[in-house]
Amino acid sequence: MDQVVLRMKGISKRFYAVIALREVSLDLRRGEVHALVGENGAGKSTLMKILSGSYPSASFEGEVEIEGEAVAFTSTYDAERAGIEMIYQEISLNPELSVAENIFLGKLPRRRLPWFIDWKRTHALAREALAQVGLEVGTTQAVRLLSTSQQQMISIAKALYRRPRILVLDEPTSALTDRETETLMRILHSLRAQGISCIYISHKLEEVFNIADRITVLRDGSVISTTPRQEVVAARVVEDMVGRKIEMMYPKVQLPVGQEVLRVEGLTVPSRVPGRNIVENLSFDLKAGEILGLGGLVGSGRSEVVNAIFGSHRRSAGRFFLDGKPVALSSPRDAIRCRMGLLTEDRRVSGFVGTMSIRENVSLASFRKIFGPLFIRRKTERWEVQELSGQLNIKTPSIETNVLNLSGGNQQKVVLAKWLMTDVRILFLDEPTRGIDVGAKVEVYNLMTELARKGVAIVMISSELPELLAMCDRFIVLYGGAIRGSFQREEITEHKFMSAATGVL
């Protein structure tokens, strides 16, 4: 494993006035899993986009060597030819194509006559690729009909089937279930044994400590440290990432809970299969200043519950009461009028508008607040957005920056700022810390505590059980679209939670 297969030397990259990378050097050995960690905006993805050819050689300074030979990639195609495959955090499949077509996109098996595709072989090979990652879906299915985690597993299958020399994984488990994550870890151990080298980017430090041979920390575009796994001290890695000591990971404060704000009765959400429901006759209440944990395994109906309440998902039954009075919630507009906000599971799909700036995205749900007699009050809008940008520590040169130019954590803060600008009373947070770094997570936890202190009622969904148990006052656990367990903070344990989530309790 001592043979160096990749060397990146003195890599610097600018985006106008912003320096994304400063003289970064990194090497990768044969059969090694080298983890790259750091806060959102530290430069991890930028460095890997240089390696994958997304940023051509003329757009940065420094050198890239593959097995001792200098390379200059002008496109992702050049990198693929050199044996480099990258699995992106944001799924990059074509939703309208089938599973098989996505796996072999650009490389579809041909018959003897080159303009004819061998569809029988295509689907047979696709089934082999899916079996490698333990995914059981039809190869003729359109990708858009599959869950986010299934789509991510298809991305992994696609990369592995091309037999890369170097595999880059950028937050590969952010959308995966625990079972799928275990499968991926087994695959990585197998790749290591085959001599395939991996660069692994993740904010889940427990995963990193378990799988990595070496860990490199980036902060503000510079390398802070590179440490062999056997010498790793978790607290030191976190300190290197954020540039300060984090005294308390979960800054939860016990606060008095107020009166009932929202009551849900008989909520039923239908599935695409006729005669079946994702959520069945669900009822619960929510109090002012309370953080309610909505738990369960992926597929239990968690996201469907909050989206159905907010009016962004179809429901077949359900009544809602706000401060004890019946209220109609037929659309997101109704929910916003009732001072509700929803931070969705996938920020890129439904959290923000990628063609708009930070300012435009933050004020998107607050037109009533900033609209004058005839025109938008731009001065008021800019002041409000600038204030929220400062409060949430959104790292950007300007509020006019396009939101797609921000890191994942800062994009998440933009979505949060959008709802804070509406002066929410009820806030639904669906995977609020997915794909963001440890420092940004603590900032989100602090924000949740401050909102609860002001009387905002919060429903939190998270696949990370430790953060859910640490941050919530009360818990509802779903299994098969129904409540399987209800617990107060003082009585909940991981064992009780998982027993309810798996239908044992």
HUGIGI-V750884 format. One record per pair of residues at least 24 apart in sequence whose C-alpha atoms are under 10 Angstrom apart, sorted by sequence separation. I is the first residue (numbers start at 1). J is the second residue. D is the distance in whole Angstrom. If there is no record, write none. Layout:
# HUGIGI-V750884
i:j:d
I:J:D
I:J:D
This chain:
# HUGIGI-V750884
i:j:d
4:28:6
5:29:5
6:30:9
19:43:9
20:44:9
50:74:10
52:76:6
53:77:7
54:78:10
99:123:9
100:124:9
102:126:9
130:154:7
132:156:10
133:157:6
149:173:8
151:175:9
152:176:7
167:191:9
188:212:10
209:233:9
216:240:10
217:241:6
218:242:10
219:243:8
261:285:8
262:286:5
263:287:9
277:301:10
278:302:9
307:331:10
308:332:10
310:334:8
311:335:7
341:365:9
359:383:10
361:385:9
362:386:10
389:413:8
392:416:9
409:433:8
412:436:8
427:451:9
448:472:10
469:493:8
476:500:9
477:501:6
478:502:9
479:503:6
3:28:9
4:29:4
5:30:6
21:46:8
50:75:10
51:76:9
52:77:9
53:78:7
54:79:9
100:125:8
101:126:9
129:154:9
132:157:7
133:158:10
149:174:9
150:175:9
151:176:9
185:210:9
186:211:10
209:234:8
216:241:10
217:242:10
260:285:7
261:286:6
262:287:7
279:304:7
280:305:10
307:332:9
310:335:6
311:336:10
359:384:9
360:385:9
388:413:9
389:414:8
392:417:8
408:433:10
409:434:9
411:436:10
426:451:10
445:470:10
446:471:10
469:494:8
476:501:10
477:502:10
478:503:9
479:504:10
2:28:9
3:29:5
4:30:6
5:31:9
20:46:7
21:47:8
50:76:9
52:78:8
53:79:6
100:126:5
103:129:8
130:156:9
131:157:9
148:174:10
149:175:5
150:176:8
165:191:10
181:207:9
185:211:7
260:286:6
261:287:5
262:288:9
278:304:8
279:305:7
309:335:8
310:336:8
359:385:6
362:388:9
388:414:9
391:417:9
408:434:9
409:435:7
410:436:8
425:451:9
426:452:10
441:467:10
445:471:7
477:503:10
1:28:9
2:29:6
3:30:6
4:31:10
5:32:10
20:47:9
49:76:9
52:79:5
53:80:9
99:126:8
100:127:8
103:130:9
129:156:9
130:157:6
133:160:9
148:175:6
149:176:5
150:177:9
153:180:8
160:187:9
164:191:10
259:286:9
260:287:4
261:288:6
278:305:9
358:385:8
359:386:8
362:389:9
408:435:7
409:436:5
413:440:9
424:451:9
425:452:10
1:29:6
2:30:7
3:31:9
4:32:10
51:79:7
52:80:8
99:127:10
126:154:10
129:157:5
130:158:9
132:160:8
147:175:9
148:176:8
149:177:7
152:180:10
153:181:10
156:184:9
163:191:10
172:200:8
173:201:10
174:202:8
206:234:9
258:286:10
259:287:5
260:288:6
261:289:9
310:338:10
337:365:10
358:386:10
388:416:9
389:417:7
407:435:10
408:436:6
409:437:7
412:440:9
416:444:9
432:460:8
433:461:10
434:462:8
466:494:8
469:497:9
1:30:5
2:31:9
3:32:10
50:79:10
100:129:9
128:157:9
129:158:7
132:161:9
147:176:10
166:195:10
167:196:8
168:197:9
169:198:7
170:199:8
171:200:8
172:201:8
173:202:8
174:203:9
205:234:8
257:286:10
258:287:6
259:288:6
260:289:10
261:290:10
279:308:10
336:365:8
385:414:10
388:417:6
407:436:9
408:437:9
409:438:10
425:454:9
426:455:9
427:456:7
428:457:9
429:458:7
430:459:8
431:460:7
432:461:8
433:462:8
434:463:9
465:494:8
1:31:6
2:32:9
13:43:9
52:82:10
100:130:9
127:157:10
129:159:9
130:160:10
150:180:9
153:183:10
165:195:8
166:196:6
167:197:6
168:198:6
169:199:6
170:200:6
171:201:5
172:202:7
173:203:10
174:204:9
257:287:7
258:288:5
259:289:9
260:290:10
310:340:8
312:342:10
336:366:9
359:389:9
387:417:10
388:418:9
409:439:9
410:440:8
413:443:9
425:455:7
426:456:6
427:457:6
428:458:6
429:459:6
430:460:6
431:461:5
432:462:7
433:463:10
434:464:9
1:32:7
52:83:10
53:84:9
99:130:9
126:157:9
129:160:8
130:161:9
149:180:8
153:184:9
160:191:9
165:196:5
166:197:5
167:198:5
168:199:5
169:200:5
170:201:5
171:202:5
173:204:9
257:288:6
258:289:6
259:290:10
309:340:10
310:341:8
337:368:10
358:389:9
409:440:6
413:444:8
416:447:10
420:451:9
425:456:5
426:457:5
427:458:5
428:459:5
429:460:5
430:461:5
431:462:5
433:464:9
52:84:7
126:158:9
129:161:6
149:181:10
164:196:7
165:197:6
166:198:6
167:199:6
168:200:6
169:201:6
170:202:7
171:203:7
205:237:9
256:288:9
257:289:5
258:290:8
269:301:9
310:342:7
333:365:9
385:417:8
388:420:8
408:440:10
409:441:8
412:444:9
424:456:7
425:457:6
426:458:6
427:459:6
428:460:6
429:461:6
430:462:7
431:463:7
465:497:9
13:46:8
51:84:8
52:85:7
128:161:9
129:162:10
163:196:9
164:197:9
165:198:9
166:199:8
167:200:8
168:201:8
169:202:8
170:203:10
171:204:9
205:238:9
256:289:7
257:290:6
271:304:10
309:342:10
332:365:10
384:417:10
385:418:9
388:421:8
423:456:9
424:457:9
425:458:8
426:459:8
427:460:8
428:461:8
429:462:8
430:463:9
431:464:9
465:498:9
13:47:9
51:85:10
52:86:7
164:198:10
173:207:9
255:289:7
256:290:8
257:291:9
270:304:10
387:421:10
424:458:10
433:467:9
12:47:9
51:86:9
126:161:9
255:290:8
269:304:7
282:317:10
283:318:9
285:320:10
288:323:10
307:342:8
409:444:10
11:47:8
103:139:9
125:161:9
254:290:10
255:291:10
268:304:10
269:305:8
279:315:9
280:316:10
281:317:8
282:318:8
283:319:9
285:321:9
286:322:10
287:323:9
306:342:8
307:343:10
358:394:10
385:421:8
13:50:9
25:62:9
27:64:10
30:67:10
49:86:9
102:139:10
268:305:9
278:315:10
279:316:10
280:317:9
281:318:8
283:320:10
306:343:10
307:344:8
362:399:9
384:421:7
431:468:10
23:61:8
24:62:9
25:63:9
26:64:10
27:65:9
28:66:10
29:67:10
48:86:8
99:137:8
100:138:9
101:139:8
267:305:8
269:307:10
277:315:9
280:318:10
306:344:9
358:396:9
361:399:10
8:47:9
11:50:9
21:60:9
22:61:9
23:62:8
25:64:10
27:66:10
28:67:10
49:88:10
99:138:7
100:139:5
101:140:8
269:308:7
277:316:9
359:398:9
360:399:9
21:61:10
22:62:10
48:88:10
98:138:9
99:139:5
100:140:7
101:141:10
102:142:9
268:308:9
358:398:8
359:399:5
360:400:8
381:421:10
98:139:7
99:140:6
100:141:8
101:142:9
102:143:8
267:308:8
303:344:8
357:398:9
358:399:5
359:400:6
360:401:10
361:402:9
8:50:10
13:55:10
98:140:5
99:141:6
100:142:9
101:143:10
267:309:8
303:345:8
357:399:7
358:400:6
359:401:8
360:402:9
361:403:8
8:51:8
45:88:9
97:140:9
98:141:5
99:142:6
100:143:9
270:313:10
271:314:9
357:400:5
358:401:6
359:402:9
360:403:9
15:59:10
45:89:9
97:141:8
98:142:4
99:143:6
269:313:8
270:314:7
271:315:9
356:400:9
357:401:5
358:402:6
359:403:9
6:51:10
14:59:8
15:60:10
96:141:9
97:142:5
98:143:6
99:144:10
134:179:10
135:180:9
264:309:8
269:314:7
270:315:6
356:401:8
357:402:4
358:403:5
13:59:7
14:60:7
96:142:6
97:143:6
98:144:9
134:180:8
268:314:9
269:315:4
270:316:6
356:402:6
357:403:5
358:404:9
394:440:10
12:59:9
13:60:5
14:61:9
95:142:7
96:143:6
97:144:8
98:145:10
99:146:9
133:180:8
268:315:6
269:316:6
270:317:9
355:402:7
356:403:7
357:404:8
358:405:10
393:440:9
12:60:6
13:61:7
94:142:9
95:143:5
96:144:6
135:183:10
267:315:7
268:316:6
269:317:7
354:402:7
355:403:8
356:404:8
357:405:9
358:406:9
392:440:10
11:60:7
12:61:5
13:62:9
94:143:7
95:144:4
96:145:9
134:183:7
267:316:8
268:317:5
269:318:9
353:402:10
354:403:6
355:404:8
11:61:5
12:62:6
93:143:8
94:144:8
95:145:8
133:183:7
134:184:9
266:316:10
267:317:5
268:318:6
353:403:8
354:404:6
393:443:9
10:61:7
11:62:4
12:63:10
93:144:9
95:146:9
103:154:7
132:183:9
133:184:7
266:317:7
267:318:4
268:319:10
352:403:8
353:404:9
354:405:9
362:413:10
363:414:10
364:415:10
392:443:8
9:61:9
10:62:5
11:63:7
99:151:9
102:154:8
103:155:7
132:184:10
265:317:9
266:318:5
267:319:7
352:404:9
358:410:10
362:414:6
366:418:8
369:421:9
392:444:9
9:62:6
10:63:7
11:64:8
102:155:8
103:156:9
105:158:9
133:186:9
265:318:6
266:319:7
267:320:9
358:411:9
361:414:7
362:415:7
365:418:7
366:419:8
369:422:8
8:62:8
9:63:5
10:64:9
100:154:9
103:157:7
104:158:7
133:187:7
264:318:7
265:319:5
266:320:9
361:415:8
362:416:8
363:417:9
364:418:7
365:419:7
366:420:10
368:422:9
369:423:10
8:63:6
9:64:6
99:154:7
103:158:5
104:159:10
107:162:10
132:187:8
264:319:6
265:320:6
359:414:9
362:417:6
363:418:6
364:419:9
365:420:10
366:421:7
367:422:9
392:447:8
7:63:8
8:64:5
9:65:8
95:151:9
99:155:10
102:158:8
103:159:8
263:319:8
264:320:5
265:321:8
348:404:9
358:414:7
361:417:9
362:418:4
363:419:9
365:421:8
366:422:6
391:447:10
7:64:6
8:65:6
91:148:8
103:160:10
104:161:9
263:320:6
264:321:7
358:415:9
361:418:7
362:419:8
363:420:10
364:421:9
365:422:7
366:423:9
6:64:7
7:65:5
8:66:9
91:149:10
93:151:8
100:158:9
103:161:8
104:162:9
262:320:7
263:321:5
264:322:9
359:417:10
360:418:9
362:420:9
363:421:7
364:422:10
6:65:6
7:66:7
92:151:9
93:152:9
99:158:10
103:162:9
262:321:6
263:322:7
352:411:8
358:417:10
359:418:9
362:421:7
363:422:8
5:65:8
6:66:5
7:67:8
91:151:7
92:152:9
261:321:8
262:322:5
263:323:8
348:408:9
351:411:9
352:412:9
358:418:9
362:422:9
4:65:10
5:66:6
6:67:6
7:68:8
91:152:6
93:154:9
260:321:9
261:322:6
262:323:6
263:324:7
347:408:9
351:412:8
4:66:8
5:67:4
6:68:8
7:69:9
8:70:10
90:152:9
91:153:10
93:155:7
260:322:8
261:323:5
262:324:7
263:325:9
352:414:8
4:67:6
5:68:7
6:69:9
7:70:9
89:152:9
91:154:10
92:155:8
260:323:6
261:324:7
262:325:9
263:326:9
348:411:9
351:414:9
352:415:7
3:67:8
4:68:8
5:69:10
6:70:10
88:152:9
91:155:7
259:323:8
260:324:8
261:325:10
262:326:10
347:411:8
348:412:9
351:415:6
87:152:9
93:158:10
259:324:10
262:327:10
347:412:7
350:415:10
351:416:9
87:153:10
346:412:10
352:418:9
88:155:8
347:414:10
351:418:9
87:155:7
88:156:9
344:412:10
347:415:8
86:155:9
87:156:6
343:412:9
86:156:9
87:157:10
85:156:10
87:158:9
344:415:9
87:159:7
343:415:7
85:158:9
86:159:7
87:160:10
342:415:9
343:416:7
85:159:6
86:160:10
341:415:10
342:416:9
84:159:9
85:160:8
341:416:9
343:418:9
342:418:10
343:419:8
85:162:8
341:418:9
342:419:8
84:162:9
85:163:9
86:164:9
341:419:5
80:159:10
83:162:8
84:163:9
85:164:6
340:419:8
341:420:8
83:163:8
84:164:6
85:165:8
86:166:9
87:167:8
88:168:8
89:169:8
90:170:9
339:419:9
83:164:5
84:165:6
85:166:6
86:167:6
87:168:6
88:169:7
89:170:5
90:171:9
91:172:10
339:420:10
341:422:8
80:162:9
82:164:8
83:165:5
84:166:5
85:167:5
86:168:5
87:169:5
88:170:5
89:171:5
90:172:9
340:422:8
341:423:9
342:424:10
81:164:9
82:165:8
83:166:6
84:167:6
85:168:6
86:169:6
87:170:6
88:171:7
89:172:6
336:419:9
339:422:7
340:423:9
341:424:6
347:430:10
80:164:8
82:166:9
83:167:8
84:168:8
85:169:9
86:170:8
87:171:8
88:172:7
89:173:9
90:174:10
91:175:10
339:423:7
340:424:5
341:425:8
342:426:9
343:427:8
344:428:8
345:429:8
346:430:9
347:431:10
80:165:10
87:172:7
89:174:8
90:175:10
337:422:9
339:424:5
340:425:6
341:426:6
342:427:6
343:428:6
344:429:7
345:430:5
346:431:8
347:432:9
80:166:10
89:175:9
336:422:8
338:424:8
339:425:5
340:426:5
341:427:5
342:428:5
343:429:5
344:430:5
345:431:5
346:432:10
79:166:10
336:423:10
337:424:10
338:425:8
339:426:7
340:427:6
341:428:6
342:429:6
343:430:6
344:431:8
345:432:7
347:434:10
336:424:8
338:426:9
339:427:9
340:428:8
341:429:8
342:430:8
343:431:8
344:432:8
345:433:10
346:434:9
336:425:10
343:432:7
345:434:8
336:426:10
335:426:9
66:165:10
66:166:10
86:198:10
89:201:9
84:197:10
85:198:10
86:199:9
87:200:10
88:201:10
89:202:10
84:198:10
52:167:10
52:168:9
340:456:10
345:461:9
51:168:9
340:457:10
341:458:10
342:459:10
343:460:10
344:461:10
345:462:9
310:428:9
340:458:10
49:168:10
178:297:9
309:428:10
48:168:7
177:297:8
178:298:9
48:169:9
177:298:7
306:427:10
307:428:9
48:170:9
176:298:9
177:299:10
306:428:7
175:298:10
306:429:9
307:430:9
306:430:8
45:170:7
303:428:10
44:170:9
45:171:10
303:429:10
145:272:10
303:430:7
302:430:9
303:431:9
33:166:10
35:168:10
36:169:10
31:165:9
32:166:10
33:167:9
34:168:10
35:169:9
36:170:9
294:428:10
30:165:9
31:166:9
33:168:10
294:429:10
30:166:9
289:425:9
290:426:10
291:427:9
292:428:10
293:429:10
294:430:9
29:166:10
288:425:8
289:426:9
291:428:10
28:166:9
288:426:8
287:426:9
286:426:9
149:298:9
48:199:9
147:298:10
147:299:9
48:201:10
306:459:8
306:460:10
33:188:8
306:461:9
32:188:10
33:189:9
45:201:8
31:188:10
32:189:10
44:201:8
291:448:8
31:189:9
33:191:9
44:202:10
291:449:9
302:460:10
303:461:8
6:165:10
31:190:10
32:191:9
33:192:7
289:448:10
290:449:10
302:461:7
5:165:9
6:166:8
31:191:7
32:192:6
289:449:9
291:451:10
302:462:9
5:166:8
31:192:4
32:193:9
289:450:9
290:451:10
291:452:7
30:192:8
31:193:7
289:451:8
290:452:6
30:193:10
31:194:7
32:195:8
33:196:9
34:197:8
35:198:8
36:199:7
37:200:8
38:201:9
40:203:9
262:425:10
289:452:4
290:453:9
30:194:9
31:195:4
32:196:7
33:197:6
34:198:6
35:199:6
36:200:6
37:201:6
38:202:9
39:203:8
261:425:8
262:426:8
288:452:8
289:453:6
298:462:10
30:195:6
31:196:5
32:197:5
33:198:5
34:199:5
35:200:5
36:201:5
37:202:6
38:203:8
261:426:8
288:453:9
289:454:7
290:455:8
291:456:9
292:457:8
293:458:8
294:459:7
295:460:8
296:461:9
297:462:10
298:463:8
29:195:9
30:196:6
31:197:5
32:198:6
33:199:6
34:200:6
35:201:6
36:202:7
37:203:7
288:454:9
289:455:4
290:456:7
291:457:6
292:458:6
293:459:6
294:460:6
295:461:6
296:462:9
297:463:7
29:196:9
30:197:5
31:198:7
32:199:8
33:200:7
34:201:9
35:202:8
36:203:9
37:204:9
288:455:5
289:456:5
290:457:5
291:458:5
292:459:5
293:460:5
294:461:5
295:462:7
296:463:8
29:197:7
30:198:9
37:205:8
287:455:9
288:456:6
289:457:5
290:458:6
291:459:6
292:460:6
293:461:6
294:462:8
295:463:8
28:197:7
29:198:9
287:456:9
288:457:5
289:458:7
290:459:8
291:460:7
292:461:9
293:462:8
295:464:10
296:465:10
28:198:8
35:205:10
175:345:9
287:457:6
288:458:8
295:465:8
28:199:8
37:208:9
175:346:9
286:457:7
287:458:9
27:199:10
35:207:10
36:208:9
286:458:8
35:208:6
44:217:9
286:459:8
295:468:8
34:208:9
35:209:9
44:218:7
47:221:9
294:468:9
295:469:10
302:476:10
33:208:9
42:217:9
43:218:7
44:219:9
46:221:9
293:468:6
302:477:9
35:211:8
36:212:9
42:218:6
43:219:7
44:220:10
292:468:9
293:469:8
302:478:7
305:481:9
34:211:9
35:212:6
41:218:9
42:219:5
43:220:7
44:221:8
291:468:10
293:470:10
300:477:9
301:478:7
302:479:9
304:481:9
33:211:7
34:212:6
35:213:8
36:214:9
37:215:7
38:216:9
39:217:9
40:218:10
41:219:8
42:220:5
43:221:5
44:222:10
293:471:8
294:472:9
300:478:6
301:479:8
302:480:10
32:211:10
33:212:5
34:213:6
35:214:6
36:215:6
37:216:6
38:217:6
39:218:8
40:219:9
41:220:7
42:221:5
43:222:8
292:471:9
293:472:5
299:478:10
300:479:5
301:480:7
302:481:8
32:212:8
33:213:5
34:214:5
35:215:5
36:216:5
37:217:5
38:218:5
39:219:7
40:220:9
41:221:8
42:222:8
43:223:10
291:471:7
292:472:6
293:473:7
294:474:9
295:475:7
296:476:8
297:477:9
298:478:10
299:479:9
300:480:5
301:481:5
302:482:10
32:213:6
33:214:7
34:215:6
35:216:6
36:217:6
37:218:6
38:219:6
39:220:8
42:223:9
291:472:5
292:473:6
293:474:6
294:475:6
295:476:6
296:477:5
297:478:8
298:479:10
299:480:8
300:481:5
301:482:8
31:213:10
32:214:8
33:215:9
34:216:8
35:217:8
36:218:7
37:219:9
38:220:9
290:472:8
291:473:5
292:474:5
293:475:5
294:476:5
295:477:5
296:478:5
297:479:7
299:481:8
300:482:8
38:221:9
290:473:6
291:474:7
292:475:6
293:476:6
294:477:6
295:478:6
296:479:6
297:480:9
300:483:10
29:213:10
289:473:10
290:474:8
291:475:9
292:476:8
293:477:8
294:478:8
295:479:9
296:480:9
38:223:10
296:481:9
28:214:9
38:224:9
296:482:10
36:223:10
296:483:9
286:474:10
295:483:10
296:484:9
249:438:8
294:483:10
296:485:10
26:216:8
36:226:9
249:439:9
295:485:10
1:192:9
5:196:10
6:197:9
35:226:9
250:441:9
251:442:8
295:486:10
1:193:10
5:197:8
34:226:10
35:227:10
246:438:9
249:441:8
250:442:7
251:443:9
284:476:9
294:486:10
4:197:10
34:227:10
246:439:8
249:442:6
250:443:10
252:445:8
253:446:10
293:486:10
1:195:8
24:218:9
34:228:9
35:229:10
248:442:8
249:443:10
250:444:10
251:445:7
252:446:8
255:449:9
261:455:10
293:487:10
1:196:10
34:229:10
242:437:9
244:439:9
250:445:7
251:446:6
254:449:9
257:452:9
261:456:9
262:457:9
1:197:9
241:437:9
242:438:8
243:439:9
246:442:9
249:445:9
250:446:8
251:447:10
252:448:9
253:449:7
256:452:9
257:453:9
259:455:10
261:457:7
282:478:10
292:488:10
293:489:10
21:218:9
24:221:7
25:222:9
26:223:9
148:345:10
241:438:8
242:439:6
249:446:10
251:448:10
252:449:6
253:450:9
255:452:8
256:453:8
258:455:7
260:457:9
292:489:10
21:219:9
22:220:8
23:221:8
24:222:6
25:223:7
148:346:9
241:439:8
242:440:9
251:449:8
252:450:10
254:452:10
255:453:7
257:455:8
258:456:10
21:220:8
22:221:5
23:222:7
24:223:6
38:237:9
39:238:9
42:241:9
238:437:10
250:449:10
253:452:9
254:453:9
256:455:9
258:457:9
279:478:9
282:481:8
283:482:9
284:483:9
20:220:7
21:221:4
22:222:5
23:223:8
24:224:10
26:226:9
37:237:9
38:238:8
42:242:10
238:438:7
239:439:10
253:453:9
255:455:10
257:457:9
279:479:9
280:480:8
281:481:9
282:482:6
283:483:8
19:220:9
20:221:5
21:222:6
22:223:8
37:238:9
39:240:10
40:241:10
238:439:8
279:480:7
280:481:6
281:482:7
282:483:7
296:497:8
297:498:9
300:501:8
19:221:7
20:222:9
21:223:9
38:240:8
39:241:6
40:242:10
278:480:7
279:481:4
280:482:6
281:483:9
284:486:10
295:497:8
296:498:8
300:502:10
37:240:10
38:241:5
39:242:7
277:480:9
278:481:5
279:482:6
280:483:9
295:498:9
297:500:10
298:501:10
37:241:7
38:242:7
39:243:10
277:481:8
278:482:9
279:483:9
296:500:8
297:501:6
295:500:9
296:501:5
297:502:8
295:501:7
296:502:8
296:503:10
13:221:9
12:221:8
11:221:10
12:222:9
11:222:10
269:481:9
268:481:9
268:482:10
267:482:10
250:466:9
257:473:9
250:467:7
254:471:10
249:467:9
250:468:10
252:470:7
253:471:9
254:472:10
255:473:9
250:469:10
251:470:9
252:471:6
253:472:10
254:473:8
250:470:6
251:471:8
252:472:8
253:473:10
249:470:9
250:471:7
252:473:9
203:433:10
204:434:10
203:434:9
204:435:9
203:435:7
204:436:9
205:437:10
202:435:8
203:436:6
204:437:8
205:438:9
202:436:9
203:437:5
204:438:8
202:437:8
203:438:7
203:439:10
203:441:10
90:346:9
175:431:10
174:431:10
90:348:8
90:349:10
174:433:10
175:434:8
174:434:6
175:435:9
204:464:10
173:434:10
174:435:6
173:435:9
174:436:9
171:434:10
172:435:10
171:435:7
170:435:10
171:436:10
178:463:9
177:463:8
178:464:10
176:463:9
175:463:9
174:463:9
90:408:10
89:408:9
90:435:10
89:435:8
41:395:8
40:395:10
41:396:10
46:407:10
45:407:9
41:405:10
43:407:9
41:406:7
42:407:9
40:406:9
41:407:5
40:407:5
41:408:8
39:407:9
40:408:6
41:409:8
39:408:10
40:409:5
41:410:8
39:409:8
40:410:7
40:411:10
18:396:9
18:397:8
17:397:8
15:405:9
40:435:9
41:436:10
42:437:10
40:436:6
41:437:9
39:436:7
40:437:6
38:436:10
39:437:5
40:438:9
38:437:7
39:438:7
40:439:9
37:437:9
38:438:8
39:439:7
40:440:8
38:439:9
39:440:7
39:441:10
